[in-house]
Amino acid sequence: MKLRYLTVLSALAFLLFSCGNNLPEEQNVPETHELLTVAMQDYTMSTEYPASIQGNQDIKIIPRVEGYLQGVYVKEGDAVKAGQLLFRIDDATYRAAVESANANVQMMTAALNRAQLEYDGKKTLRQQEIVSDFELSLAESDLNVAKANLAAAKAALTSARNDLSYTEIRSPSDGVVGRIPYRKGDLVGPTIQDGLTVVADNGQMRVFFSMTENTVMQYLAEYPSLADAISHFPELQLQLSNGLVYEQTGHVESISGVVDERTGAVSVCARFDNPNGMLLSGGTGKVILPTSLHNAIVIPQEATYDIQDKVYVVKVVEGKAVASMIQVESATDGKSYVVTDGLKAGEVIIAKGAGFVREGTKINFAN
């Protein structure tokens, strides 16, 4: 109902402008209004872009060996350090494998020693021409086989020890523990798709947002290279999903060299420090990008009125009201417009209540 009332008022205002010049002179009484002289100024306006927040690294924790989960040593949301124990898998089978592999190494070591003695003896006998070259060659071959068997046994022992070590699952980096879908006693292994959890490195956060190709090209046009343009991007602010502005500012880290064919947008990655863990990986927000305008014309929104999505001001020309359409961009303070066309420095406009001033009305300055 309120919208319809405002629309009717706007339409009446437009009719008043159209008919004002036809009023009898005695009815065209001078009116007193607050006036504004248009001037150029430097102005910083901000543009908001929807953004997604990700940790510097989101590492999926997947077991490298299979077994029953014996211990869970962290909770969801815990801050962990690199190397900290997260989970333990039942290691009885893997300890037995290490012992078996170790015993095999000892057997192969003994076999190698025996083969070495056989070879050394045959070599001495060959020098005395008691045995043939063939017998010496057989002894040498047995020695080489023994060496190979020992090497294989040692490799098996190393593999068994590795498997045993994999039963202790430790954090690969500092970060925050994500959801833990498995509990003690569950059978887990390398084939689980979702992993035991995710450790998100949240010391620094990557914030992704998209800018139009034209906007990006405007930035790039001012600098000789992409790297130079990125280094000159202004500091960014981040508005969180709760409406609060994050205390740390960020900077643009990279700009994609590919334009999305579907949207005509370019992906931009910014980086924000997260010392207190206030930013959560997977969260959303808005990136606020400030833009400095030089010699801009900025007027209060209350000095304008709208008719059919067109914005008008009332200029004072030779002491009379003259309606004039202008082109504007909304400033982020919600109270101002940046005028891109239709006004010049030095022109005088009515500062308040322009929509209720008749076209051609004589205007006096407010005291």
N, C-alpha and C positions, 0 to 999 in steps of 0.2 A: 504494500500500500504506500509505503514511504517512497519507494522508487518511482511509482506512478505519479505521485505528487510532485517530485523533483522534475520529472520529465515534462509535466504540464507547465511548471514554472519556467523551465528552459525554453519551451516552445513560445510561451507568452513573451519572454524576454526577447526572443528573436523577432517576433511580430512587432514588439515595441521599437526595436532598432529600425525595422523596415518602414514603419509608419511615422517615425519621429519627426522627419522633415516636413510632414504634411500638417503638423499641429499648428494651430494659430500662434502667432508670435507671442500673444499675451499669456499662453499656456506654457511656453517654453521658458520656464523660470530657471535662472541659474541655480545650480546645485553645488553644494560644498562637499568635496571628497578628498580623501587622503590620496596623494599622488606619489608615483615612483618614477624617478628618472633612470632609464636603462643605462647600465654601465658594464664595461668589460671587467672580468676578474679571473684570477686563477682559481680553479676549483678542483677538488678531488672527489670523484664519484666512485662508487663501488658496484661491481657486478657480482651476482651470486650464481654459483654453478652447483647443481647436485653432485655429491661426491660419495665414494665408497672408501672405507678405511680398511687397510690390511697391515698385518705385522710385517716387519722387515723380512722375516722368514717364518713361514708356517710349515713346520717339519712334522710329517706324519710318522708316528712311531709304530713300525711293523716288526714283529719278532723275526729273527733269522733262523730260529730253530723251533720245532714243534714240541709241545708239552702242556701239562696242566699248570695253570697260573697258581703259584704258591704264595706270592706276596704282592700286595699293592701298597706302595709306600707314600703315595701322594693323593691329594684330593683335587677335584676339579677347581680351577681358579688359583691353585698354589703357584707362587713364584719359585722357580727352581734355577739352580746354577748348572753350568756345563759340568758333566761328569757325575751329577747327583743320581743316586739309585732311584728308579721309578717303579720297576716291576722285577719280580723274580719268577722264573719258570722252574718247576721241579727238575733237579739236576742229577738225580740218582742214575739214570740211564747214561748220561754223558760222563759222569765220573767213572763209571764202569768201563766205558769206551776208552777213556784216557788210560786207565790201568792196563787194559788189554793191549793198547797200542804201545805202551811203555814196555810191557813184557816182550812184545814182539821185537822191539828195538834191541832189547838185551839178547834175545835169541839170534837176531841177525848179526849183532856185534860178535857174538861167539862164533857163528858160522864164518864170518869174515876172518877172524883170527885163525881159525883152523885152515881156511883156504890159503891164507897168507903163509902159514907154516908149510903147507903142502907145496906151495909154489917155490918157496925159498929152498926147501929140501931138494926138489926136482932140479932146480937151477944148479945147485952145487953138484949133484950127481951128473948132470949133463956136462958140466965142465970137466968131470972126470971120465966122461964118455961111458957112464954106466947105464944111463937111460937115453932114449932117442929124443929127437926134436919133437916128435909127435906127442910123446908123454909130457914134455915140458909145455907144449901148446895147450894140452888138455888142462893142466894145472893152472895155467894163466887164465884160461877161459873160466874155470871154476872160480878163480879169484875175482874176476870182473863181475860174474853173476852175483857173488856174495856182496860185492860193493854196491851193486844196483839194488839188491834186496834190502840192504841196510838203509840206503837212501830212501827207498819207498816206505820203509817202516818209519823212518824219521818224519817223512811227509805226512803219513797217516797219524802219527802222534801229534804233530802240529795242528792238523785238521781237527783232531779230537779235542785238543786243548782249546782251540778257537770255539768249537761248538759249546764246550763247557762254559767259556767266558760269555757266550751269547745268552746264557740263561739269566745273566744279570743285565737288565736293560737300563741303560743310563741315559740321561739327557744329553743330546749332542751340542746344546748351546744354552745360554741363559734365556729365560723366557717364562711364559705363563702356560700352565697345563689347561688343556681344553676338556671337552667331554670325555668321560671314561665309560664306554659301554660294556666293558667286561669286568667280572668280579673274580675273587679268589675261587679256584676250583674249575674255572672254565678252561676248555681245551682251546689253545691258541697256536698260531703258527704263521709261516710266511704267506699262506694263502688267504688270510683274512683281508678283505678289501678296505674296510674302514680304519684299520689300525687300532692299536690299543688306546691311543689318544693322539692329540696334536700339541706340540710345544711351539707356541707362538713367540718369536723374538720380538718383544714389544718395546725395546729400548728406543727404537725409532720406528715411526709408522710411515707407510707409503699411502698417500691419499690420491685416488684416481678421479679425474673429472674430464669432461669433454668441452671443447670450445669450437665454435664454428670455424670453418676454413678461412673465411674472410677476416675474422678477428685475429687468428694466428698470423695470417699474411701481413696484417697491419703491423704487428709487432716485429716480424722478421724483416720487413722492408726498411726498418730504421737501422739495421745492423748488417755488417758484411758477412756474417756466418750464423748458423743456427746456435752454435756454442756461445757466441758473443751475445746473441739475443737472450738466451736462457740466463746468462750471468747478469743481465740487466733487468730481468723481471722483478717487479716490486715484491716485497714481502707479503705473504698471504695470511689471512686469518681463516679460522675454521669454526663455523657455527655447528654445535652438536645437535643431536636429535631432540634434546630437551630445550632447545632455544638459546642456551648459553653459548657465549663465545669462548673458545678454548684460550687459555692464558698464553700459550706458546705460539709464536708466529712460525710460519714455514716458508720454504722456498721451492721454486720449480726445479726439479731434477732432470726431467727429460720430456721431450715432445715427440710423439710418434711421427714418423715420416710418411705415414699412410693415412689417407682420408677414407673414412668409412663410406662406402658407396651408398648405403641405405640412408644414412642420416646426414651426410655431408659434414660430419664432425671429426675433429682430431683429438686423440686421446692424450692427456697430459698427466704426468706423474709428479706429485709434490712430496716433500719429505718434512715431517714434523718430529721434533724430539718429544719423548714421552717419559720423562724421568719419574713421574709419580704413578704411571700406569693408568692414567685417566682415560686414555683412548683404548678402545677394545677392538681387536681384530675382527673384521666382519661387520663393523658398525657402519652407520651412514651419517651424513651431515651435509653442510654446504660450504664450499670454498668461497671466500670473499676476496675478490681481486680488485684492488684500488687502481683507478685510472686518473692520471693527472691531466687536467684540461687547462690550456693556456688561452687567455683572452676569450673566455666563455661568457655567455649571457645567461645568468641564473635569476629566475623570478619566483616569488612564492606562488604556490598553487591557488591560494585564495585570490590572486589577482586575475584568475582566468575563470572561464565557464565552458561547459561542453554542450554541443548540439550535434546529435547523431555522430558521435565518436570523433567529432572535430573540436579542436581546442581554440578558443577565442580570447583575445584581450580587448580592452577598450582604450584606444589611444586618445590623447588629447591633442587635437590639431587645430591651431588657431582658436583655442579656447572652447572647442566643441568636441563632443564624444563621437568617436569613429570606431566602429567594430572592425577588428582585423583578425583573420585566422593565422595561427602560427603552427610551426612544427616543433615538437618537444620530445625530450626523453625524460622519463621519471628519474629523479635523483633518489638515492637510497635512504635519505632521511625521511621520505614519505611526505614532505611538506613543500618541496621545491620542484621546479622543472628546469631542465637545461634546454634552452631554446636553440634549435638548429637552423630555423628559418622564420622570417616574418617580423623580426625586430632588429633594430639597429641601436648602437650606442647613442645616447643623447635624446632618444625619443621618450616621451612621457606617457605613462599609462596609469589607469586607476588601480590603486593598490588593493582595495577591498570592495566587495559588492558589485563587481563589474557587470554581473548578469542582470542587474536590476536598473541599469542606467539606459535611458532611451537614446537611440541614435540621434545625433544632432543637438543633444542637450548642452546648454552652456555650463561650463565647469569652472568652479572656483576652487582655489587651494584651501585645504583645511588649515585652521589656525594651529 
